Amino acid sequence: SLFHIVELTQPQGHSTSGSHERYKTKERLAWEEDHDCLRRMRRWIIEQRFATESELDAMENEDRGLVENARKEAWELYQTPLRAERTQALDKLDTVARLGLQASAKVARCADELRAGVSLNRRSIHSSLRKAAIALRGENHPQALALVEFSDAYMAQNKKRYGSHLYSESQENPELVASVPASYSESSESVDGRVVLLKLFDHYFNTNPKFFALGEDVGKLGDVNLVFEGLNAKYGDLRVTDTGIREATILGQGIGCALRGLRPLVDIQYLDYLLYALQVMSDDLATLHFRTAGGQKSPVIIRTKGHRLEGIWHTGSPIGMILSAIRGMYVCVPRNMTQAAGMYNTLFSGDNPALVIEVLNAYRLKEKVPDNLTEFKVALGTPEILQGGSDITVVTYGACVRVAQEAAAELAEHGVSLEIVDVQTLIPFDTQKIIAKSLKKTNMVIFLDEDVPGGASAYMLQQVLEGQGGYEWLDAPPR
């Protein structure tokens, strides 16, 4: 059944910047005023003789006074540190303005603008200081240098105040988890890639009572790729949970549980379906730690599968869009299930949310199970050079790694040597500048992926050429 209730009042608009009075008729506004719940409650109290009109007036006046005092107190708590910061800034600005330097007049104008500002905020303080610092460029007077130093320190302070905690800054940050290489022996079992993850998740369920998985078809079916085969029967519906076909609500359940100390593995069936959860990932999960300055954390780990598909449906690889939308989360792009297992070990050792995109057409490819499957870890932000070469550096990830390896074998027959670099994680991206070192050797680079032009390949190019200074080593345009 669907009920549409219209006899409701609306004291305010949908936001503080909008008023419902602009779009409602006079008749509707009059009806809402007459049916205002507070007025009706007041009338009922008087009619029932629970209180007189004068007694209610006295209560309301007292409440108004309490609210007004609280407002003034809150405003003073907000303004007091800002006034102190402005006083410090004006002291520096006025001192330089009185020196008679070439730029003193400009500095004086900066001080006057700050003094005359209608509203007091850190933006205006910062702006006045930076304008003065620019005007004083090249000036060596000690007081001028002190002003520039104060401006730099103020900028650094605000950068920390407003730009910290996008990612975990605790000792449990997954970036601090050291790499533990996978180890093999003659008895290492060769299995379908899916079985590597099946064994790993079985271990998680068995050893960590806070760990559980939820998503479409992960329960009774055991996942569309049978990564959870038999685990629902073994651990029950509460640990291996089937959900409805609503990616946003699947993720919402995971966020709430992770906030309360559980360790959910949220399964989004395919990478294309991730778009239905992207808004929640971006607005609720990726920014939570930042918005609360580290006061809250929800270390949800999302697994999905994509890349290298054929057909007109479920074939996208919108990595560029994802990278732009979920800063605050880590993005792992393993080339096979063994690497994925190492990443899960790292992520579940930490306290930051992350997305792991497994290669969909690799679940049936044979892989050896590491002897230390449950202990080995892949360090985040550390690419792996899979094949050394001298002519061209090929930077790629995920399913395209195999494509690059096949191309390298063919080109080797023609005397072209490729150095293949698997970035492994897109966020964080190559924190050791391994790719720049490779580029310094080869002087040519190709960024290979399945996203649209200007997508993830452009992101990788920017990270290497701008972030790592790789443009210095180019002898040919990047591709």
N, C-alpha and C positions, 0 to 999 in steps of 0.2 A: 504494500500500500504506500501511497505517496500523499503526504499531508502538506498543504501550503498554508501556513499560518500568517495572516496579514494583520491581525489585531495585536500588534506589538509596537511599542514606542521606541524611538531612537534618539536618545539624549544628545548625541554628537554625531558628526560625520564619520566616514570610514577611516579618516586620518585627521591629524591635527591641522593639516593644511587645507582641508576641504570641509564645507558645511552642507548639511543636507537641506538647509533652508533655500539653497539655490535651485534645487530641482523638484521640490515638493510644492503642491498647491497650498493655497491659504487654508482651504478646507481641511486638508490632511494635517497641516501643522496645528490647526485649532483642535482637531480630534486628539492628536498626540498630547497636546498640552492638557486637555481635559482628562485624559486617561493616564497622565504621568503617575507612575507607580508610587513615587515618594509622596506626592500630594494626596493620592488616594489612601495611602497608608496613614498619613497624618490625620486625614478626615475620619478614618475608621477608629483610630486611637481615641480621638475626642468623642466620637459617638458612643464608644464603648466605655467612656469615662475612666480610661486607664491613666490619662493625664489631661490637664487643662491646656488651653491654647497658650496661655502665658508661660506655663511650665515648658512646653515644647519650644517656644520662642527663646527662652533662657538657655535651653540645651543647644539649640542651633547657634546662638550667638557665642556660646562657650566653644563649640566645635570650630566655628569660623576663626576664632582667636587662636586656637591650637594649631589649625592648619596654616594660618598666616605666619605664625611664629616658626613653625617647622620649615616653611618655604624660605623665610628670611635666613634661618640658620643654615639650610642647605646651600643657599646662594653664597653666603659668606664663606662657607667651607670651600666652595668652588673658586671664589674670587681671591681669597687671601693669598694662596701661593702664586697666583698670576700677578697680583699687585707687587709681590716681592720680586718676581722675575722681571717685571717691567722696570721697577726701581733700579735693579742691577744693570739692566740694559741701558737705561737713560743715563746712569752714572758714567758708563763707558763712553756713550755717544757724546754727552755734554763735555766730557774731558777733552776728547779729540776735537770737538767743535771749537773750543777756546784756544787751540794751539796755533791758529793762524797758518795752517798748512794749505797747500793748493786745493786739497779736497775738503777742507774744514767746512766750507759753506754747504756742500752736499750732505755732509754728515749732520750738520745742524738741521737741515730740512728733514732728514730721516728721524731725528729726535722730535722735531715739532709734529710730524705726522703721527708718530707713536703716541705722543702726549695728547693729541687732539682726537684720537680715535673714539668713535662712538661706543663701540663694543671692545672689551678687553679679552683677547684670546692669544694663544701661543703663535698662531699663524701671523698676526700682526707684529708681534715681537720678533719672530724669526725673520720676517720680510724686511723689517727696518735694519736689523743687524746685517743681513746679507747684502742689502743695497749699499750700506756703509762700507762693508768689507770689499766690495767690488770697486767702489770709488777710491779706496786706499791701496789698490794694487800697486806694487812697486815702491810704496812708502816704507821707510825704515825707522821712523821715529818709534821709540819704545812704547809710547802710549797707543800709537796706531797699531803696532804689532800685538799689543795686549788686547785691543778691541777685536782684531781678526781672530786671535786665539780664543777669545770668549765666544765669538760667533760660531766658530768651528765646534767648540765644546757644547754649545747650546743645541746645535744641529745634531750632534752625536747623541746627546741626551734624549732628544725628542725622537730620534730614529729608534732608539731602544724602547722609549715609552710607547710609541705607536706602531713599531714595526717588528716587535719581538714575538716569539711564541707561535709563529705560523706553523712550525714543526716542533715536536717535542724537544725541550731543552733539559730533560731529566737524564739521569744516568741510565735510563732504560731506553733511550733513543735507539732505534734499530741501526742507525748509521754507526753507532759505537760498537756494534756486534762484530767481532773479528771473523775473518774468513777461516773456515775449517774445510780443507779439501776433502773431496770424496775419495774413499779408499776402496780398492778392489783386490780380489784374490782369485785364484784359479776356480774356487768354488762359487764365485759370484753368479747368481742366477740371471739368465737372460729372459726377459718377459716383455709383454706389451707395455708400452709407456703408461697406460692407464693404471696398470698394476703397481707401478712404483708409487703413485699417489694413493692408491687404495691401501697399500701397506702402511704408508705414512699416516694417513688419517685414522686408520685402525689403531695405530699407536697413540695418537692424540686422544681419541675417545677412551682408550683403556687407561691412560695415565693422568689425564687432566679432567676432573669432573666439571670444570667450568667451560670446557670446550663443547660446542655443538654446531651443527650445520643446518641451514634452512634454505629452501629454494624450491623452484618448480621441479618436480620429479626426482628429487634427491632421495626421497624416502622409500616407498614401495618399489619403485622402478630401479633405484640405485643410481640415479643420474642417467641422462641420455647417452652418456659414454661409459656408463657402468663404473665410474670412479668410486661410487659408494656401494657397489654391489654387495649385498648381504649384510650391510652395516645396520640397516633399519631393524632387521630381525634380531640382530645381536644386541643392539643398544636401545631400541625402542623409539617411539614416535617423538618423545621429548628431546632426544639427542640428535636424531636424524629426521628432520621435519619437512613434510610436504607443505607447500603453500599454494595460494591461489595465483592466478596469472596477473599479478600487479607488482611490477618491479619496485615501484616507489614504496609500497607498504612492506615488501620483503626487507628492503634496506632500513625502513623506519623501525621495524622490530629489532634488527641488528643493532642500530644506534642506541636504542633504549636499553637493550640488554648489556651492551658494552659499557654504557655509562654506569651501570650498576655492578661492574666488576666481572661480568661473564666474558668469555672469549668466543664470540660467534664467527663462523665462516659463512658469509652471505654468498649464495650461489646465484649468479645471474646467468641464465641458460646460454645466451649467445651475446657476443659483443654488440651486435645491432640492438639488442633489447636493453643494453645498458643506457641508451638514450632516455628511456622511460624513467630511469632513476637518477639521471644526471643532475636535475634540478635539486634533488634532495642531497646528493653527494656534494654539490657545489655550495649550497646555501646553508645546509644544516651540519654536514659532517666535516668537510674540508676546513671550514672556518671556525669551528667550535673552539678549538684550542687557542686560536688567535683572538677571537672575540672576548674570551674570558681571561686573557693574559695567562694562560696555563692553569686556570682554576678548574676547568673541566676537561676531560679527555674521553674520547670514545674510540678505542683502538679496534675498529671494525676492519676485518680483512675480507675483501671482496674478490671472489674468483669468477672469471668468465672465460669464454673460449671464442677465438676468432681467427681471422686471416686465412688466406689461401682457399677460399671457397669458390664454387662455380654456380652460376645461375643469377637470376635477377633479384632474389630475396636472400637476406641474411648473408650478404657478401661484402659489406662495408668494412672499412678500417679507419674510422674517424678519429685517429689518434691525436691529430693536431687540435681538434675541438676539445677533446678530453683533457689534454695537457693544459689548455688555457683555462678550463673550467674548474679544475680540482687542485689548484695549488694549495698545499697544506696536507695533501696525501702523497704517498709514494706510488710510483707507477713502475711495475716490474713487467718485463716482456721476455720471459724465458724462451729459449729455442727448443727445449724439449722438457720432458716431465721430470727428469733428474734435476735439471737446473731449477725447475719450479719447486721441487721438494726442498732444495737448499734455501730457496728464497722464503718458503713458508716457515722453515725452521728459524730463519733470521727474524722474520716479521712477528712470529708468535713469541719470540724472546723479548720483544720490545713493546712500546706503548703508543705507537703512532698508527693511524689508519692507513690502509694501502689498498691498491688495486693490482691484482695479478692477472695478466691476460695470457692464457695458455694457448698453444697452437692446436687448433681444432682438428686438423688432419694428421696429427702426430700420435694420437692415442693408441693406434695399432702398430706403430713402428717399434721394433725391438730395441730395448735398452737394458743394460746390466744394472741390477740393483746394487747400490753401494753397500759395502759391509757395515758402514757407519751411517746408514740411511737416516736415522733419527737424530744424529749428532752433527752431521756435516752442514756447513752454512755457506751461503753465497753472500759476500760483502756487498752492500748497496753502494752504488756509485762507482763500481770498479769494473770497467770493460775487460773482456778477455780477448787476447789476440789468438785466434784459432789457427791462423796460417800466416807464417811470415812471408814477406815479399819485398820487392825493391822498386817496383815501377808505380803502382797505384795503391792508395789506401782506400779500402771499401768499408764504409761504416754502415752497419745494419743491425737488425734485431729480429727476434721471433722467427716466423716462417721463412722470411727472406734470407736467413742464414744459409739454409740448404741451397737456395737459388744462387747465392753468391759462391758457395763452394763448387757447385756444378759449373758455373761460369769460369771460375778460376782454373778448373781442370781443363776446360776447353781452350782457354786462352794460353795456358802453359804450353800447349802444343804449337802455339804460334810465337813463343818466346816472350810472352807478356806475363810478368810476375805480379800477382795481387797479394796484398796484405789484408786479410779479413779481420775486422774488429767487430765483435759482438758487444754492443753497449750494455746489454743485460738489464739495466734500469734506465728509464728516461728521466725519472725524478727519484733520487738525485742523478745528475748526469756527469759521469767521468770526473770525479773530484780529484783524481790524481793527474789529470791532463795527459793521459796515455795516448789519446788520439793525436794531440798536437805533436808529441814525440815521434809518432809514426809518420805524420805529415812532414815533419822536418827531414825525414829520411827519404820519402818518396816524392815529395813536392807536388803530388797530385792526389785529389780526393774525389770519391763518389759517395754520395749519401743515398742509400737504397732502402726503400720501404714501399708499402702498398697504399699509403694515404694519398690524397689529392696533392697536386703541386701546391707548394706553399703551406703544406700541413706539417707533419712530424719531420719530414726531411728538411724543411726550412728551419724548424726549431733546432735540429741537430747542427745544421750549418751555422746558425747564429751562435750556438754554444761553443763551437770549435773555432770559427774564424774570429768572432768578436770576443767571446768569453775567455778563450785560451790564447788569443793572439795568433791563431793559425794562419791568418792572411799573409804573414811575413814569409812563409815558406812555400807559397804557391808559385808554381811555374806555368800553370794553366788554369782557366776558369773552373771553379768547383761545379760538380754536376750532382 
